[in-house]
Amino acid sequence: MSQEQGGPFGPLAGIRVIEFSQVVAGPSCGRVLAELGADVIKIEPPEGDPYRNTGTVVPNEGKRFQSLNLGKRSLTVDLSKPEGQDVVQRIAKTADVLIINYRHGVSDRLGIGYDTLSKINPALIYCRITGFGVHSAAATLPATDPMMQAYSGLMVAGGKVDEAGLPESVSATAIADYTTGLGSAIAICAALYARRDTGRGQLINSSLLRSALAVQDTNVMREPVYDSTQRDPMVAALEAIRARGGTYREMIEKRQGMRSSTMSLRFYSGAYEAADGVIMLGALTPNSRASARRVLGITDDPTEHPVEDASDPAYQASLQRLHDQIAATIRGNTVRYWVDALQDGGCPAAPVNFPELMSEDPIVQAEGLMVDVVNETTGPQRVVNTLFEMSDTPTAIHRASPPLGGHTQDVLASSGFSEAEIAALLAAGTVHARA
């Protein structure tokens, strides 16, 4: 499947976005807006986004950077120079949206803070993405996805430990970063809708901490009745282990053992080894768990009966027997056999696939989830298609990721700079263009 290059389309056609971003959260937000048809201008320092040269083979064209910055244009500006700040402030007059995920406070020092730019352009929607937010003493602290998974408790959710008994990330994917980017894109679209009536822009504050808490919902939520019977005893037990200098592994095992209300999910929504690979069960409802029991031949399930003490050794032993029975049963046949049998029986199940093979997956191909583009530097690419489809205002990947400074002259010209001004800025090193 090939994608048409260039041209305005999508529900955000005509919307100009300027993006000051690096790594994942900000770029992922800008990519979604570009898929929706916005003209997203990534404003980079002379050395470029750090991801341009992270794990790269071709200089400035790292694979992660290319994926996160599809559909954008690149303008390179030296913001350490007052002249560079003047350039950006002038461009901001023409923008509808600004995205920034620099550390809190840096934007003000660079002359691109909300207070400055909203005076220049009152209709500007300014989306500020930070680590911890902007209201606490932690506002100016640096933050990355792994440390936010740790701080927010998200790392604990998977219950994973390595050989040393230390926590592992709930996912190799930067889940806090990506959810922050997606949430920010939603907020920007809502602010654009509101601006139709008010004519005014607004400030959007989004943070990795806020997103990491949001995706944990019930684990973070407080509810007096549930807490008194489930959360509070668990917290007391964890604090007791901590007080005596116990290990993280002990705490994880205690937490898992005391979460009796979700005990059944551990057995029917988890991975098991089959004869030729690994299968993932996804039974999250009573009906689908019942289906799994029928297919797997489970006639005695201790998780289906009330239990007074989930940490009781006899109860724990019965849980181990249940797990061993399921594991032994699944190990006796192939992944294909179990996926078909479980799905036909009403229990969600899937093979555990490797992402490097998904571009050739028949379902992915039938759904049109990959698209061909041409990168100006590295050539033909097949990339993941847009996040969603829209019938009347189609989304699309309309160009590959931009070369560093590849659109400097075009962006400046469309922002009202004359040829003489552009030449002077290039000569002074205030802006940079692709060599």
C-alpha positions in Angstrom: 0.0 0.0 0.0 1.4 3.4 -1.0 0.6 6.7 0.6 0.3 9.9 -1.4 3.0 12.4 -0.4 2.3 16.0 0.6 -0.9 18.0 0.4 -3.4 19.2 3.0 -6.0 16.7 4.1 -7.7 15.5 7.3 -9.9 17.3 9.9 -7.0 19.5 11.0 -6.0 20.6 7.5 -5.0 24.3 7.7 -4.0 24.1 11.4 -0.3 25.1 11.9 1.5 23.5 14.9 5.0 24.4 16.1 6.6 21.7 18.1 9.5 22.0 20.5 10.1 18.5 21.5 12.5 15.7 22.1 12.5 11.9 22.8 8.8 10.6 22.9 6.0 12.4 24.7 6.1 15.6 22.6 6.9 14.0 19.3 4.2 11.4 19.7 1.6 14.1 20.2 2.8 16.0 17.1 2.7 12.9 15.0 -1.0 12.3 15.8 -1.8 15.9 14.9 0.1 15.5 11.6 -1.9 12.3 10.9 -5.0 14.4 11.3 -3.8 16.8 8.7 -2.1 19.6 10.7 1.1 21.2 9.3 3.5 20.2 12.2 6.7 22.2 12.2 9.3 20.6 14.4 11.7 23.3 15.6 15.0 21.8 16.5 18.3 23.0 17.9 21.3 23.0 15.5 22.3 19.5 16.7 18.7 18.2 16.3 16.5 16.1 18.5 18.6 13.7 20.6 16.8 10.7 19.1 18.1 11.6 15.6 21.4 9.9 16.6 20.2 7.3 19.1 20.7 3.8 17.8 21.3 5.2 14.3 23.0 3.7 11.2 22.7 6.8 9.0 23.6 10.1 10.8 20.6 12.2 12.0 18.2 9.5 10.9 17.7 7.2 13.9 14.8 4.7 13.3 13.0 5.8 16.5 13.2 9.4 15.5 11.9 8.6 12.0 8.9 6.8 13.4 8.0 9.5 16.0 8.3 12.4 13.5 6.4 11.1 10.5 4.5 13.8 8.6 6.4 16.8 10.0 8.6 19.6 8.7 11.9 20.5 10.3 13.1 24.1 11.1 16.5 24.4 12.8 16.9 27.5 15.0 19.6 28.4 17.6 17.5 29.5 20.5 20.5 30.4 22.5 20.7 33.6 20.4 18.3 36.4 20.9 17.8 36.5 17.2 16.7 32.9 17.2 14.1 33.7 19.9 12.9 36.6 17.8 12.5 34.2 14.8 10.4 31.8 16.9 8.2 34.6 18.3 7.5 35.8 14.8 6.6 32.3 13.7 4.3 31.9 16.7 2.2 34.7 15.4 1.2 32.4 12.5 0.6 29.3 14.6 -2.5 27.7 16.0 -0.9 25.3 18.4 2.4 25.0 20.2 3.7 21.8 21.8 6.7 21.8 24.1 8.1 19.1 26.4 11.3 20.8 27.5 11.9 20.8 31.3 9.7 23.2 33.1 11.2 26.7 33.2 13.4 26.2 30.1 10.8 27.7 27.8 10.7 31.0 29.7 14.5 31.3 29.6 14.4 30.8 25.8 11.7 33.4 25.3 9.1 30.9 24.2 7.1 30.6 27.4 3.3 30.7 27.5 3.1 34.2 29.0 5.3 35.6 26.3 3.8 33.9 23.3 0.1 34.2 24.4 0.6 38.0 24.4 2.0 37.9 20.8 -0.8 35.5 19.7 -3.9 35.3 22.0 -5.4 32.6 19.8 -2.5 30.3 20.4 -3.2 26.9 22.1 -0.1 26.1 24.1 0.4 22.5 25.2 3.1 22.2 27.9 4.2 18.6 28.7 6.3 18.1 31.8 7.4 15.2 34.0 5.7 15.9 37.4 3.5 18.8 36.4 4.0 22.5 37.2 2.5 23.1 40.7 4.8 21.1 43.1 8.4 21.5 44.2 9.2 18.7 41.7 8.1 20.9 38.8 11.6 21.6 37.5 13.0 18.0 38.0 14.0 16.0 34.9 11.8 13.1 34.2 11.9 10.1 31.8 9.5 7.3 31.2 11.4 4.6 33.2 11.7 6.8 36.3 8.1 7.8 36.0 7.0 4.2 35.8 8.9 3.7 39.0 7.7 6.9 40.8 4.0 6.5 39.9 3.9 2.8 40.9 3.3 1.7 37.3 6.4 -0.5 37.4 4.8 -2.5 40.2 1.6 -3.2 38.2 3.2 -6.0 36.1 4.7 -7.7 39.2 7.8 -8.4 37.2 11.2 -8.9 38.8 14.6 -9.7 37.3 17.0 -12.5 38.4 18.3 -10.2 41.2 14.8 -9.6 42.5 14.6 -6.0 41.2 11.7 -4.4 39.4 11.4 -4.5 35.7 9.4 -2.1 33.6 5.7 -3.0 33.0 6.5 -2.6 29.3 9.5 -2.0 27.1 7.3 0.6 25.4 7.5 4.0 26.9 3.9 3.8 28.2 3.9 7.0 30.3 5.4 8.9 27.4 3.0 7.6 24.7 -0.2 8.0 26.9 0.9 11.6 27.6 1.3 12.3 23.9 -2.0 10.8 23.1 -3.8 12.6 25.9 -2.2 15.9 24.9 -3.4 15.5 21.3 -6.9 15.0 22.6 -6.7 18.1 24.7 -5.4 20.1 21.8 -8.3 19.0 19.6 -10.7 20.0 22.4 -9.1 23.4 22.7 -9.3 24.0 19.0 -13.0 23.1 19.2 -13.5 25.6 22.1 -11.6 28.3 20.2 -14.2 28.3 17.5 -16.7 29.9 20.0 -14.3 32.0 22.1 -11.6 33.0 19.6 -9.1 32.5 22.4 -6.3 30.0 22.8 -5.4 28.5 26.2 -2.7 26.8 28.2 -2.8 23.0 28.4 -0.7 21.3 31.1 0.0 17.6 30.6 2.5 15.4 32.5 4.0 12.0 32.6 2.9 11.6 36.2 -0.7 12.5 35.4 -0.9 10.0 32.6 0.9 7.2 34.5 -1.7 7.6 37.3 -4.6 7.7 34.9 -3.8 4.3 33.3 -3.6 2.7 36.8 -7.1 3.9 37.8 -8.3 1.5 40.5 -4.9 0.7 41.9 -4.5 4.4 42.8 -8.1 5.2 43.5 -9.2 5.4 47.1 -12.6 3.9 48.2 -13.4 3.4 51.9 -15.3 0.1 51.8 -12.9 -1.6 49.5 -9.8 -0.1 51.1 -10.7 -1.3 54.6 -10.9 -4.9 53.4 -8.3 -5.0 50.6 -6.0 -2.1 50.3 -5.3 -1.2 53.9 -4.3 -4.7 55.0 -2.1 -5.0 52.0 -0.4 -1.6 52.7 0.2 -2.6 56.3 1.8 -5.9 55.2 4.0 -4.1 52.7 5.1 -1.5 55.3 5.9 -4.3 57.7 8.2 -6.0 55.2 9.8 -2.6 54.4 10.4 -1.9 58.1 12.3 -5.1 58.7 14.4 -4.6 55.7 12.7 -7.2 53.5 13.3 -7.4 49.8 11.4 -6.0 46.9 10.6 -9.5 45.7 9.0 -10.3 49.1 6.8 -7.2 48.8 5.7 -8.0 45.2 4.9 -11.6 46.2 2.9 -10.4 49.2 1.0 -7.8 47.1 0.2 -10.4 44.5 -1.0 -12.9 47.1 -3.3 -10.4 48.9 -5.0 -9.2 45.8 -7.7 -11.8 46.1 -10.3 -9.8 44.1 -8.2 -10.2 41.0 -6.8 -13.6 41.7 -8.7 -15.3 38.8 -7.2 -12.8 36.3 -3.8 -14.1 37.2 -4.6 -17.5 35.7 -6.9 -16.7 32.8 -5.2 -13.5 31.7 -1.6 -14.5 31.4 1.0 -16.2 29.3 1.6 -19.9 29.0 4.1 -21.9 27.0 2.6 -24.2 24.4 4.4 -26.9 22.4 5.8 -24.5 19.9 5.6 -21.0 21.4 3.7 -18.9 23.9 0.0 -18.1 24.1 -1.6 -15.3 26.0 -5.0 -15.8 27.6 -7.1 -12.6 27.9 -10.2 -13.7 29.9 -11.2 -10.6 31.8 -14.9 -11.3 32.4 -16.7 -14.1 34.3 -18.2 -15.4 31.1 -14.8 -15.6 29.3 -13.2 -17.2 32.3 -15.9 -19.8 32.4 -15.2 -20.4 28.7 -11.5 -20.9 29.4 -12.3 -23.4 32.1 -14.5 -25.4 29.8 -11.9 -25.5 27.0 -9.0 -26.3 29.4 -11.0 -28.9 31.4 -10.8 -27.0 34.7 -13.4 -28.4 37.1 -12.1 -27.1 40.4 -11.1 -23.4 40.6 -10.4 -22.0 44.0 -10.6 -18.4 42.7 -14.3 -18.9 42.1 -15.1 -19.3 45.8 -15.0 -16.7 48.6 -11.9 -16.8 50.7 -11.3 -15.2 54.1 -7.5 -15.2 54.0 -5.8 -15.1 50.6 -2.4 -15.5 52.2 -3.3 -18.8 53.9 -0.7 -21.5 52.9 -3.4 -24.0 52.0 -5.1 -21.5 49.7 -1.8 -20.6 48.1 -1.1 -24.2 47.5 -4.4 -24.7 45.7 -3.7 -21.7 43.5 -0.3 -23.2 42.6 -2.0 -26.5 41.6 -4.5 -24.5 39.4 -1.6 -22.8 37.6 0.3 -26.0 37.2 -2.7 -27.7 35.7 -3.4 -24.9 33.2 0.3 -24.8 32.3 0.6 -28.6 31.8 -2.6 -28.7 29.7 -1.5 -25.9 27.3 2.0 -27.3 27.0 0.5 -30.4 25.5 -0.5 -28.8 22.2 0.5 -26.1 19.7 -0.1 -22.3 19.8 -2.4 -22.6 16.8 -4.5 -25.3 18.4 -5.1 -23.4 21.6 -5.7 -20.1 19.9 -8.4 -21.6 17.7 -9.9 -23.7 20.5 -10.1 -20.9 23.0 -11.4 -18.3 20.6 -14.0 -20.7 19.3 -15.0 -21.5 22.9 -15.5 -17.8 23.7 -12.2 -17.0 25.5 -9.9 -14.3 24.0 -6.5 -15.7 23.2 -3.5 -14.8 21.0 0.0 -16.0 20.2 2.8 -13.9 21.6 4.3 -12.4 18.5 7.6 -10.6 18.0 7.1 -6.9 16.8 9.7 -7.3 14.2 7.5 -9.8 12.4 4.2 -7.8 12.6 4.6 -5.8 9.4 4.0 -9.1 7.5 1.2 -10.3 9.7 -1.9 -11.2 7.6 -4.3 -9.3 9.8 -2.1 -6.2 9.9 -1.9 -6.3 6.1 -5.6 -6.8 5.6 -6.3 -3.9 7.9 -3.9 -1.6 6.0 -1.9 -0.9 9.2 1.4 -0.4 7.3 2.0 2.2 4.7 4.9 3.0 2.3 6.7 6.3 2.4 10.0 7.6 1.0 12.5 9.2 3.3 14.6 11.9 1.6 17.8 10.5 3.2 17.4 6.8 3.6 14.9 6.0 0.9 11.8 3.7 0.9 10.2 2.8 4.2 7.2 0.9 5.5 5.8 2.5 8.6 2.9 2.0 10.9 -0.2 3.7 9.6 -2.4 6.3 11.3 -3.9 5.7 14.7 -7.4 5.6 13.4 -9.6 6.0 10.3 -12.1 8.7 9.5 -14.7 8.3 6.8 -15.2 12.0 5.7 -11.9 13.6 6.7 -9.4 10.9 6.1 -6.2 10.6 8.2 -2.9 9.8 6.5 0.9 9.6 6.8 1.6 12.2 4.1 5.4 12.3 4.4 8.3 10.6 6.0 10.2 12.2 8.9 12.0 15.4 7.9 15.8 15.8 7.5 17.3 18.1 10.0 16.6 21.7 8.9 15.0 20.3 5.7 12.2 22.9 5.6 13.9 25.9 7.2 13.5 28.2 4.1 10.0 27.0 3.3 8.7 27.6 6.9 10.3 31.0 7.2 9.0 32.1 3.8 5.4 31.0 4.7 5.8 32.9 8.0 6.4 36.2 6.3 10.2 36.3 6.2 11.7 37.9 3.0 14.4 36.2 1.0 16.9 38.8 2.3 15.9 38.1 5.9 16.2 34.4 5.4 19.6 34.7 3.8 20.8 36.9 6.7 19.6 34.5 9.3 21.4 31.6 7.5 24.6 33.6 7.2 24.6 34.4 10.9 24.0 30.8 11.9 20.7 31.8 13.6 18.9 29.2 11.6 20.3 26.2 9.8 19.2 24.5 6.6 19.9 21.1 5.3 23.3 20.9 3.7 
